[in-house]
Amino acid sequence: MLRPVLDSDNSVLPAGAEPLWRVSTGSAAVLGLRPAALDAPPTTAYLMLGERCSADCAFCAQARTSDARADQLSRVNWPAFSPDETVQAIAAAAERGDIRRACFQVTQSPGSHRMAQQAVAALAQVGGVPICVSIGVSDLQEIEALLSVGAQRVTIALDAATPELHARIKGGSWERSWRLLRAAAGHFPGQIATHLIAGLGETEEELLNLAQTLLRMRVHIGLFAFTPVPGTHLADGQAPGLESYRRVQAGLWLLKEGLSVVDAWLFSGGRLMDYGATGDALAVWLAGGEAFRTAGCLDCNRPYYNERPSGPMYNYPRPLMAQEADREIACLLHSLEM
């Protein structure tokens, strides 16, 4: 059994020690690095690089002024392991078919870009899985450097759906992030992704209009539900209403599948009222419940990143059972008063 390098108290490494990779608890269990009971195993190896972030996003456990644990991101704990152990464990899990993708979450901290490039290169040599990197970048050269050493995709996270929310919750310039995202999408078509968080104060119309624009730019979208995390500035916030999140989920899925466009939909006060289709047509389109599964890169299922195992289930990390799909579709149609 491979052992974590850090003790449970997350003590600081000695000066000059090899930087560690943090691995989400679920990923660590699938990789055989640490035992844990799983009812929905992750199909992606979720990895985190860097120390406490220099950015100060109000929702993030890794934010500069957050009081959350150093090994936490969203609801998930991330124990630390040596890079060599982790790479070999991912390679073995990929060969077994247990892991089909790897995703690095990189904090903004000293040396984080160099560390990310080294980590991607090390995993690309032996890992046998597509690699995604979510990282703050300042120019196209930093993106190209990651792609050149083996990353399949680089994520520039917008998170907030409007410039006003971005300024209040993330700080910095929305316009600068948007310009870079557009430029990256043009230079590296199909290799750029972003994150959108529902429930930060945007309307459904604002988020879905943005999603449509991003998809037309060939930017992949990872959709998250805002999750209040103790120790963050938004710890006392509220997760989005499940009915609202379902309307956004279904809308995003219809856009991705090319089944409809935002221009055909009806909104009232920013709330989605009508997809421009009958209830019967929607039920056929949404049959099976794929729209309600985790939205992100292929094989990204993020089990319980936004929800407790007891529910409510914002993002299903597995195929829905028939009764679950029927229930979610019925609830969605009811919320549209169809």
Secondary structure, DSSP 8 states (H G I E B T S, - for coil): ----SS-TT-----TT----EEE-HHHHHHTTSS----SS--SEEEEEESSS-SS--TT-TTSTT--S-TTEETTEE--EE-HHHHHHHHHHHHHHTS--EEEEEE-S-TTHHHHHHHHHHHHHHH--S-EEEE---SSHHHHHHHHHTT-SEEE---BSSSHHHIIIII-S-HHHHHHHHHHHHHHSTTSEEEEEEETSS--HHHHHHHHHHHHHTT-EEEEEE----TTSTTTT-----HHHHHHHHHHHHHHHTTS--GGG-EEETTEEEE-SS-HHHHHHHHTTSGGGB--SSTT---TTSSS-TTS--SSBSS---HHHHHHHHHHHHHHTT-
